[in-house]
Amino acid sequence: MSLDCGKMTKNAQHYAREKDGLCNTGVDQPQDRVTGNCGWSDLYISQGSSSGQAVVQESAFSYLGPIWKADYGVYVANFSTGGGTDLGGTQYTWPFYWSNYDNLYTGMGSVTATLSGSATLV
């Protein structure tokens, strides 16, 4: 059984961090890279081409071998409007570095995103 923090509301993630130390290192890390024992992953949000548009970039790098398959989930939430969007999927790749861009309409406001997933190495 696992906890999918990427599909939780910000309040639920905060509770999980404070109560049980789950859902990351306990610190919100906007526009950041998180390093683990076999590589790193990062998540960045930038302004899209028009008002209310966002570009979300997800990426990962493996120190141990090529990434054969990337399974990822992203939840994007607009706290100003209360709206949210699920993104993600499975991509087959071969290099040590994987990256994906999602362009979406979020509406104007305070927007955040969370990344979850796994990578299968060769």
BELRAFEN-V350470 format. One record per residue. N is the residue number from 0. PHI is phi in whole degrees, -180 to 180 (* if undefined). D_FIRST is the distance of its C-alpha to the first C-alpha in Angstrom with 1 decimal. Layout:
N;PHI;D_FIRST + N;PHI;D_FIRST
//
This chain:
0;*;0.0 + 1;-136;3.8 + 2;-101;7.1 + 3;-94;9.7 + 4;-65;12.8 + 5;-65;15.1 + 6;-105;15.0 + 7;-93;15.6 + 8;-69;19.2 + 9;-60;21.0 + 10;-64;21.3 + 11;-67;17.6 + 12;-62;17.0 + 13;-60;20.0 + 14;-61;18.7 + 15;-62;15.4 + 16;-68;17.6 + 17;-71;20.2 + 18;-79;18.3 + 19;-125;15.5 + 20;71;16.5 + 21;-98;13.6 + 22;75;14.2 + 23;142;16.9 + 24;-81;19.7 + 25;97;20.7 + 26;-127;23.5 + 27;-65;23.9 + 28;-127;25.1 + 29;-70;27.1 + 30;48;28.6 + 31;-137;27.1 + 32;-112;25.8 + 33;-114;22.9 + 34;-102;23.3 + 35;-121;20.8 + 36;-79;21.5 + 37;-130;22.2 + 38;159;23.7 + 39;-143;23.4 + 40;-139;22.5 + 41;-146;24.3 + 42;-146;24.7 + 43;-131;28.2 + 44;-120;29.7 + 45;-138;33.4 + 46;-66;36.0 + 47;-81;36.5 + 48;-76;39.9 + 49;-145;40.6 + 50;-59;39.9 + 51;85;36.4 + 52;-95;35.1 + 53;-133;32.5 + 54;-116;31.6 + 55;-112;28.1 + 56;-111;27.8 + 57;-115;24.6 + 58;-154;25.1 + 59;-150;23.9 + 60;-136;25.8 + 61;-108;25.0 + 62;-86;27.0 + 63;-103;26.0 + 64;158;27.0 + 65;-60;27.2 + 66;-83;24.3 + 67;-84;24.2 + 68;-141;21.5 + 69;-115;20.1 + 70;-106;17.2 + 71;-142;17.4 + 72;-134;17.0 + 73;-131;19.5 + 74;-115;20.0 + 75;-109;23.6 + 76;-125;24.9 + 77;-108;28.5 + 78;-73;28.9 + 79;-75;32.5 + 80;-104;32.0 + 81;85;28.6 + 82;-82;27.7 + 83;-152;24.6 + 84;-139;23.9 + 85;-94;20.9 + 86;-128;21.8 + 87;131;20.4 + 88;157;20.1 + 89;-125;20.5 + 90;-129;23.6 + 91;-97;25.1 + 92;-144;27.2 + 93;-136;28.9 + 94;-71;30.0 + 95;-73;28.5 + 96;-116;28.3 + 97;-126;26.6 + 98;-147;27.5 + 99;-145;27.3 + 100;-119;29.2 + 101;-119;28.5 + 102;-105;31.5 + 103;-150;31.0 + 104;-92;32.8 + 105;-109;31.2 + 106;85;34.3 + 107;-76;36.1 + 108;145;34.4 + 109;-88;31.9 + 110;-114;29.1 + 111;-136;26.0 + 112;-143;23.1 + 113;-127;19.6 + 114;-119;18.3 + 115;-139;14.9 + 116;151;14.4 + 117;-152;15.0 + 118;-128;18.2 + 119;-102;19.1 + 120;-97;22.2 + 121;-90;25.2
//
